[in-house]
Amino acid sequence: MLRIDFVTIFPRMFDAFLAEGVIARGVKQGLLDVHVHDLRDYTSDKHRSTDDEAYGGGPGMVMLAEPVLRVVEKLNVDIQKPHVVMTSPQGRTFTQAIAKELAKKQHLIILCGRYEGFDERIRESVNPDEISIGDFVVSGGEIPAMLIADAVGRMIEGVVGNSGSVEEDSFFNGLLDYPHYTRPEEIRGMRVPDVLLSGHHEKIRLWRREQALRRTLRLRPDLLKNAELDDEARAILRKIENESG
């Protein structure tokens, strides 16, 4: 079982996230153990302050170190030390590979940043795994934390009903997904490819693999540098490249 603890000053943001979807299913099945902690519960002043002005001046507020350190210390009760994740624009960019990596942990603590960020002494004390969801700015770390947890939760065996759907997701093997179709066979002059109606499983498998490679080459060629390609995939890729050459 994977335990995930969210640390936030807006705990109600997680209500819907934990009530529906993949994470909720994993909790119900006993595969995930998820908790949300209000950082204000770990403050020591009557105003329950979690932030203050920055030394040296400047705009914005900085999240106080002491409440964060207290909650991390309280949650550090496992035999194996928890893996602390800090949502941060200066962290490593989140990928499917990182999701797989985090899914192998037994306990994740995800610190949701706000304002101008965390007091630097949190980093010095906890040495968190800083993770960014991309080169853009959002109002806080709660939504990034949910995205990270959802991607990680899907990797836990049994959380997603059909494990095959996880294995065929975009990025699972380093490629974008192949095209999908459902009923009806034709809509507004657009038909489902004949191969998908053929019932020939091997031809369908090859078509889907080729389409995934074509789509990746066209939209995200950078992914091919680190994609897990076997001999068959490399042969298909050579064929595609020769067509355009």
GISUL-V216322 format. One record per residue. N is the residue number from 0. RES is the residue in three letters. PHI is phi in radians with two decimals (999 if undefined). BURIAL is I if it has 9 or more other ideal C-beta (glycine too) atoms within 8 Angstrom, else O. Layout:
<<N | RES | PHI | BURIAL> <N | RES | PHI | BURIAL>>
This chain:
<<0 | MET | 999 | O> <1 | LEU | -1.72 | I> <2 | ARG | -1.76 | I> <3 | ILE | -2.20 | I> <4 | ASP | -2.02 | I> <5 | PHE | -1.66 | I> <6 | VAL | -2.03 | I> <7 | THR | -2.66 | I> <8 | ILE | -1.72 | I> <9 | PHE | -2.25 | O> <10 | PRO | -1.09 | I> <11 | ARG | -1.21 | O> <12 | MET | -1.08 | I> <13 | PHE | -1.61 | I> <14 | ASP | -1.02 | O> <15 | ALA | -1.17 | O> <16 | PHE | -1.03 | I> <17 | LEU | -1.57 | I> <18 | ALA | -1.66 | O> <19 | GLU | -2.35 | O> <20 | GLY | 1.56 | O> <21 | VAL | -1.09 | I> <22 | ILE | -1.13 | I> <23 | ALA | -1.05 | I> <24 | ARG | -1.13 | I> <25 | GLY | -1.10 | I> <26 | VAL | -1.15 | I> <27 | LYS | -1.07 | O> <28 | GLN | -1.44 | I> <29 | GLY | 1.36 | O> <30 | LEU | -1.68 | I> <31 | LEU | -2.23 | I> <32 | ASP | -2.15 | O> <33 | VAL | -2.05 | I> <34 | HIS | -2.36 | O> <35 | VAL | -2.07 | I> <36 | HIS | -2.04 | I> <37 | ASP | -1.41 | O> <38 | LEU | -1.03 | I> <39 | ARG | -1.14 | I> <40 | ASP | -1.23 | O> <41 | TYR | -1.95 | I> <42 | THR | -1.57 | I> <43 | SER | -2.13 | O> <44 | ASP | -1.85 | O> <45 | LYS | -1.17 | O> <46 | HIS | -1.51 | O> <47 | ARG | 0.96 | O> <48 | SER | -1.30 | O> <49 | THR | -2.08 | I> <50 | ASP | -2.62 | I> <51 | ASP | -2.73 | O> <52 | GLU | -1.17 | O> <53 | ALA | -1.42 | I> <54 | TYR | -1.08 | O> <55 | GLY | 1.60 | O> <56 | GLY | 1.43 | O> <57 | GLY | 1.94 | O> <58 | PRO | -1.31 | O> <59 | GLY | 1.46 | O> <60 | MET | -1.96 | I> <61 | VAL | -2.09 | I> <62 | MET | -1.25 | I> <63 | LEU | -1.15 | I> <64 | ALA | -1.32 | I> <65 | GLU | -1.04 | O> <66 | PRO | -1.05 | I> <67 | VAL | -1.15 | I> <68 | LEU | -1.10 | I> <69 | ARG | -1.12 | I> <70 | VAL | -1.19 | I> <71 | VAL | -1.12 | I> <72 | GLU | -1.11 | O> <73 | LYS | -1.12 | O> <74 | LEU | -1.44 | I> <75 | ASN | -1.45 | O> <76 | VAL | -1.99 | O> <77 | ASP | -1.42 | I> <78 | ILE | -1.09 | O> <79 | GLN | -1.61 | O> <80 | LYS | -1.02 | O> <81 | PRO | -1.08 | I> <82 | HIS | -1.64 | I> <83 | VAL | -1.61 | I> <84 | VAL | -1.89 | I> <85 | MET | -2.02 | I> <86 | THR | -1.23 | I> <87 | SER | -2.75 | I> <88 | PRO | -1.16 | O> <89 | GLN | -1.70 | O> <90 | GLY | -1.45 | I> <91 | ARG | -1.22 | O> <92 | THR | -1.24 | I> <93 | PHE | -1.14 | I> <94 | THR | -2.41 | O> <95 | GLN | -1.09 | I> <96 | ALA | -1.09 | O> <97 | ILE | -1.20 | I> <98 | ALA | -1.03 | I> <99 | LYS | -1.07 | I> <100 | GLU | -1.08 | O> <101 | LEU | -1.21 | I> <102 | ALA | -1.16 | I> <103 | LYS | -1.48 | O> <104 | LYS | -1.36 | O> <105 | GLN | -1.64 | O> <106 | HIS | -2.61 | I> <107 | LEU | -2.01 | I> <108 | ILE | -1.97 | I> <109 | ILE | -1.91 | I> <110 | LEU | -1.57 | I> <111 | CYS | -1.62 | I> <112 | GLY | -1.31 | I> <113 | ARG | -2.61 | I> <114 | TYR | 1.01 | I> <115 | GLU | -1.48 | O> <116 | GLY | 2.02 | O> <117 | PHE | -1.65 | I> <118 | ASP | -0.97 | I> <119 | GLU | -1.01 | O> <120 | ARG | -1.21 | O> <121 | ILE | -1.16 | I> <122 | ARG | -1.08 | I> <123 | GLU | -1.12 | O> <124 | SER | -1.51 | O> <125 | VAL | -1.70 | I> <126 | ASN | 0.91 | O> <127 | PRO | -1.28 | I> <128 | ASP | -1.50 | I> <129 | GLU | -1.45 | I> <130 | ILE | -2.28 | I> <131 | SER | -1.95 | I> <132 | ILE | -1.69 | I> <133 | GLY | 2.63 | O> <134 | ASP | -1.52 | O> <135 | PHE | -2.71 | O> <136 | VAL | -1.92 | O> <137 | VAL | -2.12 | O> <138 | SER | -1.26 | O> <139 | GLY | -2.98 | I> <140 | GLY | -1.53 | I> <141 | GLU | -1.16 | I> <142 | ILE | -1.14 | I> <143 | PRO | -0.98 | I> <144 | ALA | -1.10 | I> <145 | MET | -1.14 | I> <146 | LEU | -1.06 | I> <147 | ILE | -1.09 | I> <148 | ALA | -1.12 | I> <149 | ASP | -1.12 | I> <150 | ALA | -1.12 | I> <151 | VAL | -1.23 | I> <152 | GLY | -1.03 | I> <153 | ARG | -1.11 | I> <154 | MET | -1.41 | I> <155 | ILE | -1.36 | I> <156 | GLU | -1.00 | O> <157 | GLY | 1.73 | O> <158 | VAL | -1.18 | I> <159 | VAL | -1.57 | I> <160 | GLY | -0.95 | O> <161 | ASN | -1.84 | O> <162 | SER | -1.08 | O> <163 | GLY | -1.11 | O> <164 | SER | -1.18 | I> <165 | VAL | -1.23 | I> <166 | GLU | -1.15 | O> <167 | GLU | -1.75 | O> <168 | ASP | -1.09 | I> <169 | SER | -0.99 | O> <170 | PHE | 1.35 | I> <171 | PHE | -1.01 | I> <172 | ASN | -1.91 | O> <173 | GLY | 1.58 | I> <174 | LEU | -2.08 | I> <175 | LEU | -1.29 | I> <176 | ASP | -1.32 | I> <177 | TYR | -1.41 | I> <178 | PRO | -1.17 | O> <179 | HIS | -2.10 | O> <180 | TYR | -2.42 | O> <181 | THR | -2.51 | O> <182 | ARG | -1.10 | O> <183 | PRO | -1.46 | O> <184 | GLU | -1.16 | O> <185 | GLU | -2.39 | O> <186 | ILE | -2.50 | O> <187 | ARG | 0.93 | O> <188 | GLY | 1.44 | O> <189 | MET | -1.75 | O> <190 | ARG | -1.81 | O> <191 | VAL | -1.20 | O> <192 | PRO | -0.92 | O> <193 | ASP | -1.00 | O> <194 | VAL | -1.06 | I> <195 | LEU | -1.30 | I> <196 | LEU | -1.73 | O> <197 | SER | -1.34 | O> <198 | GLY | 1.36 | O> <199 | HIS | -1.57 | O> <200 | HIS | -1.08 | O> <201 | GLU | -1.23 | O> <202 | LYS | -1.13 | I> <203 | ILE | -1.13 | I> <204 | ARG | -1.05 | O> <205 | LEU | -1.14 | I> <206 | TRP | -1.06 | I> <207 | ARG | -1.10 | I> <208 | ARG | -1.14 | I> <209 | GLU | -1.11 | I> <210 | GLN | -1.13 | I> <211 | ALA | -1.10 | I> <212 | LEU | -1.20 | I> <213 | ARG | -1.07 | I> <214 | ARG | -1.13 | I> <215 | THR | -1.15 | I> <216 | LEU | -1.10 | I> <217 | ARG | -1.40 | O> <218 | LEU | -1.75 | O> <219 | ARG | -2.43 | O> <220 | PRO | -1.04 | O> <221 | ASP | -1.09 | O> <222 | LEU | -1.19 | I> <223 | LEU | -1.17 | I> <224 | LYS | -1.11 | O> <225 | ASN | -2.02 | O> <226 | ALA | -1.21 | I> <227 | GLU | -1.50 | O> <228 | LEU | -1.87 | O> <229 | ASP | -1.60 | O> <230 | ASP | -1.06 | O> <231 | GLU | -1.10 | O> <232 | ALA | -1.11 | I> <233 | ARG | -1.14 | I> <234 | ALA | -1.17 | O> <235 | ILE | -1.10 | I> <236 | LEU | -1.12 | I> <237 | ARG | -1.08 | O> <238 | LYS | -1.08 | O> <239 | ILE | -1.11 | I> <240 | GLU | -1.14 | I> <241 | ASN | -1.17 | O> <242 | GLU | -1.09 | O> <243 | SER | -1.51 | O> <244 | GLY | -1.49 | O>>
